[in-house]
Amino acid sequence: MDRELEIMTLKCRDIPQTHSSFGLALALIVSALASCSTTGTSPSRPQPSADKKDSITIERLLRWSLEGEAGKNKIKAALGKVLDLKPLPGQDLSGQGPAKLEDGYVLSFGSIGQSTNQIDIGVAPNPCFSPQLASELIGAQGAPAVDGHGEDRGKTYTTQRSGNWINFTTTPLTYRCVDSIHIYPIRTSHP
């Protein structure tokens, strides 16, 4: 884009300096810059790829969490596709990231508790997934979390849907980014 602007600027120098021709050249430069700025991706939020039915995105993982057992099965299958899940004692599965999703967000880990029927997903802070968007997607309410030593542990958003507790946590101090998602049956104790 910088090279294109430089070429346009050099070409503009060859145009006679009349008001109409100078204005036309300036309008062309502004138009070129505006078209470049609308085709770029936003650094604060990755752009989703083509909306394929089977694409794995952070928004889909959150929406599936609302669908009860069928949704949890979709999440388990999705984690199996993007993470190298390895068996742990008790038939549990766990995998480490980074695993880039189709929408540009990155999972840092995933674990599936076979006996507890719990799913835990780590979300990398870069790019940052907005807690406001996540809370809108699942209808969760947030509250700051402080540990027994009085240290800020981020904000925890929680909702109860289709037989599950669904919560996600944010980065400490700033509450700016989602850093983990947890889905577990209501029969277990609420955190």
SERO-4910 file (N, C-alpha, C, O; in steps of 0.05 Angstrom, whole numbers):
BEGIN
 pado doro    nc1    nc2    nc3   cac1   cac2   cac3    cc1    cc2    cc3    oc1    oc2    oc3
  Met    A     17    -24      0      0      0      0     18     25      0     11     44    -14
  Asp    A     40     25     15     57     48     16     70     53    -12     73     76    -20
  Arg    A     77     31    -26     89     34    -52     68     46    -72     75     63    -88
  Glu    A     43     37    -70     22     48    -87     18     78    -82     15     93   -101
  Leu    A     19     86    -57     15    114    -50     39    130    -61     35    152    -71
  Glu    A     63    119    -60     86    133    -70     84    137   -100     91    158   -111
  Ile    A     76    116   -115     73    118   -144     51    139   -151     55    155   -169
  Met    A     29    139   -136      8    158   -142     18    186   -136     11    205   -151
  Thr    A     33    190   -115     44    216   -109     62    226   -131     61    249   -138
  Leu    A     80    208   -141     98    216   -162     82    223   -188     89    242   -201
  Lys    A     61    208   -194     45    214   -217     31    240   -214     27    255   -234
  Cys    A     23    247   -190      9    272   -185     27    296   -190     18    317   -198
  Arg    A     53    292   -186     72    314   -190     73    322   -220     79    345   -227
  Asp    A     67    302   -238     68    308   -267     43    322   -277     42    331   -299
  Ile    A     22    322   -260     -3    335   -268     -1    365   -264      9    374   -243
  Pro    A     -9    381   -284     -7    410   -280    -23    418   -255    -44    407   -249
  Gln    A    -12    438   -241    -23    446   -215    -47    465   -218    -46    487   -208
  Thr    A    -68    455   -231    -93    471   -232   -111    460   -210   -107    437   -201
  His    A   -129    476   -202   -147    467   -179   -162    442   -186   -163    424   -169
  Ser    A   -173    439   -210   -189    416   -216   -172    391   -219   -180    369   -209
  Ser    A   -149    393   -231   -132    369   -235   -119    361   -208   -116    337   -202
  Phe    A   -112    381   -192   -100    374   -166   -121    362   -148   -115    343   -133
  Gly    A   -145    372   -149   -167    361   -133   -174    333   -141   -180    316   -125
  Leu    A   -173    328   -168   -178    301   -178   -157    281   -168   -163    259   -159
  Ala    A   -132    290   -169   -110    272   -161   -113    267   -131   -109    244   -122
  Leu    A   -119    287   -115   -122    283    -86   -146    265    -80   -144    248    -62
  Ala    A   -168    267    -95   -191    250    -92   -184    221    -98   -193    203    -84
  Leu    A   -168    217   -119   -159    189   -126   -142    177   -104   -145    154    -97
  Ile    A   -124    193    -92   -107    183    -70   -124    176    -46   -121    154    -34
  Val    A   -142    193    -39   -160    188    -16   -177    164    -21   -181    147     -3
  Ser    A   -187    161    -45   -204    138    -52   -187    112    -50   -198     92    -40
  Ala    A   -163    112    -60   -145     88    -58   -140     81    -29   -140     58    -22
  Leu    A   -134    101    -13   -129     96     16   -154     85     30   -152     67     46
  Ala    A   -177     96     23   -202     86     36   -208     58     28   -216     42     44
  Ser    A   -203     51      2   -208     23     -6   -188      4      7   -196    -19     13
  Cys    A   -164     12     12   -145     -5     26   -153     -9     55   -150    -31     65
  Ser    A   -163     12     67   -169      9     96   -194     -8    100   -197    -19    122
  Thr    A   -212    -10     81   -236    -27     85   -231    -56     78   -247    -73     86
  Thr    A   -209    -62     64   -205    -90     58   -186   -104     78   -183   -128     77
  Gly    A   -173    -89     95   -155   -101    115   -171   -113    138   -195   -108    141
  Thr    A   -157   -129    154   -170   -141    177   -165   -125    201   -144   -111    203
  Ser    A   -183   -126    219   -181   -111    244   -162   -125    263   -164   -149    267
  Pro    A   -143   -110    275   -124   -123    293   -137   -131    319   -127   -149    333
  Ser    A   -160   -119    326   -172   -126    352   -190   -150    351   -196   -163    371
  Arg    A   -200   -157    327   -217   -181    324   -212   -194    298   -216   -181    277
  Pro    A   -203   -219    298   -199   -233    273   -224   -235    256   -246   -236    267
  Gln    A   -221   -235    230   -244   -238    213   -250   -268    209   -231   -283    204
  Pro    A   -275   -275    210   -282   -303    206   -277   -312    178   -280   -296    159
  Ser    A   -269   -337    174   -266   -348    147   -294   -354    136   -314   -348    149
  Ala    A   -294   -365    113   -320   -371    101   -337   -387    121   -327   -405    134
  Asp    A   -362   -379    123   -379   -391    144   -388   -419    136   -410   -423    127
  Lys    A   -370   -438    139   -376   -466    133   -390   -478    157   -385   -470    180
  Lys    A   -408   -496    151   -424   -509    172   -407   -523    193   -414   -524    216
  Asp    A   -385   -535    184   -368   -550    202   -343   -535    212   -326   -547    225
  Ser    A   -342   -509    206   -318   -494    215   -318   -491    246   -340   -489    258
  Ile    A   -295   -492    257   -292   -490    287   -283   -461    293   -262   -452    286
  Thr    A   -301   -447    308   -295   -420    316   -301   -418    346   -315   -435    358
  Ile    A   -290   -397    358   -295   -393    387   -325   -388    392   -336   -397    412
  Glu    A   -338   -373    374   -367   -368    378   -383   -393    376   -402   -397    392
  Arg    A   -375   -412    358   -390   -437    356   -386   -454    381   -405   -466    391
  Leu    A   -361   -454    392   -357   -469    417   -375   -459    439   -386   -475    454
  Leu    A   -377   -433    441   -394   -421    462   -424   -427    457   -438   -434    475
  Arg    A   -433   -425    432   -461   -430    426   -468   -460    430   -489   -466    441
  Trp    A   -449   -477    422   -454   -506    426   -456   -513    456   -471   -531    463
  Ser    A   -443   -497    473   -445   -503    502   -473   -500    513   -479   -511    534
  Leu    A   -490   -486    498   -518   -482    507   -536   -504    498   -559   -505    506
  Glu    A   -526   -523    482   -543   -544    470   -543   -570    486   -551   -591    475
  Gly    A   -535   -570    511   -536   -594    527   -516   -615    517   -494   -608    508
  Glu    A   -524   -641    519   -505   -663    512   -498   -662    482   -475   -668    475
  Ala    A   -517   -656    465   -510   -655    436   -489   -634    431   -471   -638    415
  Gly    A   -491   -611    444   -471   -590    441   -444   -598    452   -424   -592    440
  Lys    A   -445   -611    475   -420   -620    487   -406   -640    469   -381   -640    467
  Asn    A   -421   -657    456   -409   -676    437   -397   -662    413   -376   -670    403
  Lys    A   -409   -640    404   -397   -624    383   -371   -612    392   -351   -611    377
  Ile    A   -371   -602    416   -346   -589    427   -324   -610    430   -301   -605    422
  Lys    A   -331   -634    440   -311   -655    443   -299   -662    416   -275   -665    413
  Ala    A   -316   -665    396   -307   -672    369   -289   -649    358   -268   -655    345
  Ala    A   -297   -625    362   -282   -602    352   -254   -601    366   -234   -596    352
  Leu    A   -253   -605    392   -228   -605    406   -210   -627    396   -185   -624    393
  Gly    A   -222   -650    390   -207   -672    378   -195   -666    351   -174   -677    344
  Lys    A   -208   -648    336   -198   -640    309   -175   -620    311   -156   -622    295
  Val    A   -177   -602    330   -157   -580    331   -134   -585    351   -113   -572    348
  Leu    A   -138   -602    370   -117   -608    390   -109   -637    389   -125   -655    382
  Asp    A    -84   -643    394    -75   -670    396    -81   -681    424    -65   -679    442
  Leu    A   -106   -691    428   -115   -700    454   -102   -726    461   -102   -745    446
  Lys    A    -91   -727    485    -77   -751    495    -92   -761    519   -103   -746    535
  Pro    A    -92   -788    523   -106   -799    546    -92   -793    572    -68   -793    574
  Leu    A   -108   -788    593    -99   -784    620   -111   -806    637   -128   -821    628
  Pro    A   -102   -809    662   -115   -829    680   -145   -825    681   -154   -802    681
  Gly    A   -160   -846    683   -189   -844    686   -203   -839    659   -226   -829    659
  Gln    A   -190   -845    637   -201   -841    610   -205   -812    603   -219   -807    583
  Asp    A   -194   -794    617   -196   -765    610   -178   -760    587   -159   -775    582
  Leu    A   -183   -738    573   -166   -730    550   -157   -702    554   -171   -685    565
  Ser    A   -132   -696    545   -121   -669    548   -103   -664    524    -89   -681    515
  Gly    A   -103   -639    516    -85   -630    494    -76   -602    498    -91   -585    509
  Gln    A    -52   -596    489    -40   -569    491    -41   -555    464    -38   -568    443
  Gly    A    -43   -529    465    -42   -513    441    -14   -504    436      5   -515    447
  Pro    A    -11   -484    420    -32   -468    408    -46   -482    385    -34   -496    370
  Ala    A    -72   -477    383    -88   -488    361   -105   -465    351   -124   -456    364
  Lys    A    -98   -456    327   -113   -434    315   -139   -443    302   -139   -462    287
  Leu    A   -161   -430    310   -187   -436    299   -191   -422    273   -175   -404    266
  Glu    A   -213   -428    259   -218   -417    233   -224   -387    234   -223   -373    214
  Asp    A   -232   -377    257   -238   -348    260   -213   -332    269   -215   -308    273
  Gly    A   -190   -346    273   -166   -332    280   -159   -333    310   -137   -327    318
  Tyr    A   -179   -340    327   -173   -343    355   -158   -368    360   -158   -387    344
  Val    A   -144   -369    383   -125   -391    389   -133   -404    415   -137   -391    436
  Leu    A   -134   -431    415   -138   -446    440   -111   -453    451    -93   -462    437
  Ser    A   -108   -449    478    -82   -456    490    -82   -484    502    -61   -496    506
  Phe    A   -105   -495    508   -108   -523    517   -137   -532    516   -155   -515    512
  Gly    A   -141   -557    519   -168   -568    521   -167   -594    537   -148   -609    535
  Ser    A   -187   -599    554   -188   -624    568   -217   -633    570   -236   -617    572
  Ile    A   -221   -659    568   -247   -671    569   -247   -692    591   -232   -712    590
  Gly    A   -263   -687    612   -265   -706    634   -287   -726    627   -311   -720    627
  Gln    A   -279   -751    621   -298   -771    613   -316   -779    637   -340   -783    634
  Ser    A   -304   -782    661   -320   -790    684   -337   -767    695   -359   -771    705
  Thr    A   -326   -743    694   -340   -720    705   -358   -706    685   -375   -690    692
  Asn    A   -354   -712    659   -368   -700    637   -364   -670    636   -382   -654    629
  Gln    A   -340   -661    644   -332   -633    644   -313   -628    621   -297   -644    613
  Ile    A   -316   -604    609   -299   -595    588   -286   -569    596   -300   -550    606
  Asp    A   -259   -567    593   -245   -542    600   -229   -534    575   -215   -551    563
  Ile    A   -231   -509    568   -217   -498    544   -202   -473    551   -213   -455    563
  Gly    A   -177   -472    544   -161   -448    548   -161   -431    523   -159   -442    501
  Val    A   -163   -405    526   -164   -387    504   -140   -368    506   -136   -355    527
  Ala    A   -123   -367    485    -99   -350    486   -108   -321    486   -128   -314    474
  Pro    A    -92   -304    499    -99   -275    500    -94   -259    475   -104   -237    472
  Asn    A    -81   -271    456    -75   -257    431    -82   -274    407    -68   -294    403
  Pro    A   -102   -268    391   -119   -244    393   -139   -247    416   -147   -269    424
  Cys    A   -147   -224    426   -164   -223    450   -193   -227    442   -204   -213    425
  Phe    A   -206   -246    455   -235   -250    451   -250   -236    473   -245   -240    497
  Ser    A   -268   -218    465   -282   -200    483   -301   -215    502   -318   -230    493
  Pro    A   -298   -210    529   -317   -221    548   -346   -211    543   -365   -225    549
  Gln    A   -348   -186    534   -375   -175    529   -389   -191    507   -412   -197    509
  Leu    A   -374   -198    485   -386   -214    464   -393   -242    474   -414   -252    468
  Ala    A   -375   -254    489   -380   -280    500   -404   -280    518   -421   -299    517
  Ser    A   -407   -260    535   -430   -259    553   -456   -255    538   -477   -266    545
  Glu    A   -455   -240    516   -479   -237    499   -486   -263    486   -510   -269    483
  Leu    A   -466   -278    477   -471   -303    463   -485   -324    481   -502   -339    471
  Ile    A   -477   -325    506   -488   -346    523   -506   -336    546   -517   -351    561
  Gly    A   -509   -310    548   -526   -298    568   -515   -301    597   -530   -306    615
  Ala    A   -489   -298    600   -476   -302    626   -473   -275    640   -470   -254    627
  Gln    A   -474   -276    666   -469   -253    683   -442   -255    696   -433   -277    703
  Gly    A   -427   -233    698   -400   -233    708   -397   -221    736   -412   -203    744
  Ala    A   -376   -231    750   -369   -220    776   -339   -224    780   -328   -244    772
  Pro    A   -325   -204    791   -297   -207    796   -291   -230    815   -307   -236    833
  Ala    A   -269   -244    810   -261   -267    827   -235   -260    842   -215   -251    830
  Val    A   -236   -263    868   -213   -257    885   -206   -283    900   -224   -295    912
  Asp    A   -181   -290    901   -174   -315    915   -172   -310    945   -176   -288    955
  Gly    A   -165   -331    960   -163   -330    989   -142   -310    999   -143   -302   1023
  His    A   -123   -302    983   -103   -283    990   -109   -254    981    -93   -236    984
  Gly    A   -133   -251    971   -142   -224    962   -131   -216    935   -132   -193    927
  Glu    A   -120   -235    919   -109   -229    893   -131   -231    872   -147   -250    872
  Asp    A   -131   -212    853   -149   -212    831   -144   -236    813   -121   -240    804
  Arg    A   -164   -252    808   -162   -275    790   -178   -271    764   -184   -290    750
  Gly    A   -186   -246    758   -202   -241    735   -231   -239    742   -238   -237    765
  Lys    A   -247   -240    721   -276   -239    725   -287   -266    715   -278   -276    694
  Thr    A   -307   -277    729   -319   -302    721   -348   -297    713   -363   -285    728
  Tyr    A   -355   -305    689   -382   -303    678   -395   -330    679   -383   -350    671
  Thr    A   -420   -332    689   -433   -358    692   -461   -357    682   -475   -337    685
  Thr    A   -470   -380    671   -498   -384    664   -504   -413    667   -486   -430    669
  Gln    A   -529   -420    669   -539   -447    672   -558   -453    649   -578   -440    646
  Arg    A   -551   -473    632   -567   -479    609   -567   -509    603   -546   -522    606
  Ser    A   -589   -520    595   -591   -547    585   -577   -568    602   -563   -586    592
  Gly    A   -579   -566    629   -567   -585    647   -538   -580    653   -525   -597    665
  Asn    A   -527   -557    645   -499   -552    649   -494   -524    662   -510   -506    657
  Trp    A   -473   -522    677   -462   -496    684   -442   -489    662   -427   -506    654
  Ile    A   -443   -465    653   -424   -456    632   -412   -430    643   -426   -411    650
  Asn    A   -386   -430    645   -373   -405    654   -348   -401    638   -336   -419    627
  Phe    A   -340   -376    638   -315   -368    626   -302   -348    644   -315   -333    658
  Thr    A   -276   -347    643   -261   -329    660   -245   -309    642   -241   -315    618
  Thr    A   -238   -287    654   -223   -267    639   -195   -263    651   -188   -274    672
  Thr    A   -179   -249    637   -152   -242    646   -154   -226    672   -171   -208    674
  Pro    A   -137   -231    691   -137   -216    716   -131   -186    711   -119   -179    691
  Leu    A   -139   -170    729   -135   -141    730   -149   -125    708   -163   -106    714
  Thr    A   -146   -133    683   -159   -118    661   -187   -127    654   -203   -112    645
  Tyr    A   -192   -153    659   -218   -166    651   -222   -163    621   -245   -164    612
  Arg    A   -202   -158    606   -204   -151    578   -209   -174    559   -223   -171    539
  Cys    A   -198   -198    565   -199   -220    547   -209   -246    561   -203   -250    584
  Val    A   -223   -262    546   -231   -288    556   -206   -306    557   -191   -306    537
  Asp    A   -201   -320    580   -178   -337    580   -184   -366    585   -167   -383    582
  Ser    A   -209   -373    592   -217   -401    595   -247   -404    594   -262   -386    601
  Ile    A   -256   -428    585   -284   -434    583   -288   -461    597   -272   -479    593
  His    A   -308   -464    614   -313   -488    629   -343   -496    626   -360   -479    629
  Ile    A   -347   -522    620   -375   -532    617   -376   -557    634   -360   -576    630
  Tyr    A   -395   -559    653   -397   -582    669   -426   -586    678   -441   -567    680
  Pro    A   -433   -611    684   -461   -617    692   -470   -602    717   -454   -597    735
  Ile    A   -495   -595    718   -506   -581    741   -504   -598    767   -502   -587    789
  Arg    A   -504   -625    764   -503   -641    788   -478   -638    804   -477   -645    828
  Thr    A   -456   -628    792   -432   -622    807   -435   -595    820   -452   -579    812
  Ser    A   -418   -589    839   -420   -564    853   -412   -540    835   -395   -542    818
  His    A   -426   -519    839   -420   -494    825   -396   -480    837   -394   -479    861
  Pro    A   -377   -470    820   -353   -458    831   -358   -433    847   -340   -421    858
***
